Amino acid sequence: MNLKEIEARLQTLIEIDLLTAFPGIKVDDVIIQKLASAMQSNTQTLEDGSLLAPNVYTLQAHPETLLILQDKELLAVLLHSLVTVAREAGLQFIISPTITLSSNINLPLHDASIIASHRAEPMADTNASPLTVETSDDNANIPANAFLIVEGVKVFPLAVAVINIGRRLDNQLIIDDPRVSRAHAQLRSIKGRYVVFDLNSTGGTFVNGQRTSQSVLYPGDVISLAGVSLIFGQDNPPPRPDLKETAPLQNATADRPTAHLSKDHRSTAKFIKKE
């Protein structure tokens, strides 16, 4: 299926499900188009020739645009339709897909930005054990093509092993916002992944709505520094050996603030609104 076919099929499925579950409700066409585009453009081809669809979707939009999507049942409709289209197109998921909502007042009404990425393990596993912080990897082991999107408008490339974030002028990433502490947070490259650490900030550091002192970052994760939004991304992440053996739609459990697709698509999606 090409992009036009995926968009058309996705729109048809969403409209059919909405007529049944939410008569009179309509999802903006631009969200459907960008959801389809994000899925297709981030699909990976594995060594055996199978196609792996991204399973993490971060949907960023104006707060008023997001109002309609804050119903967990409506999010389940989007996920159910997305999975159906992916299967019809011959795509697989390594784990159940999720959608995370993030508001951005700088985006126009009825517009959206969607970041799609691959996660090889359930999100609950990312905080399963503490990480040591004494040493960081050298620059040769920095995650390739990683970046932060600051408040939805500024892209900050991550090209060094340690990035300090805060209001102070000697930080690598300076955020001039009174909610942010002078030395608020730090990113470190550890074992080929970036990890965010809170530096005893006043307003706290949150990842996908959950307050944290340290957390491994995956593409699409939304970091909030006392309300200032940063989205962690990575263009064309390198192939990972743990993705070779795949199975579509294995069950995944998590308590992080995302919408999760499970066997009962309509009634078991979990969603917690972001700050």
Salt bridges, closest charged atoms under 4 A:
ASP17 OD2 - HIS80 ND1 3.21
ASP17 OD1 - ARG266 NH2 3.18
ASP28 OD2 - HIS110 ND1 3.04
ASP29 OD1 - LYS26 NZ 2.94
GLU47 OE2 - LYS244 NZ 3.64
GLU88 OE1 - ARG9 NE 2.80
ASP111 OD1 - LYS34 NZ 3.01
GLU121 OE1 - ARG193 NH2 3.54
GLU121 OE1 - ARG240 NH2 3.90
ASP170 OD1 - ARG168 NE 2.74
ASP177 OD1 - ARG179 NE 2.99
ASP221 OD1 - ARG119 NH2 3.19
ASP242 OD2 - ARG240 NH2 2.88
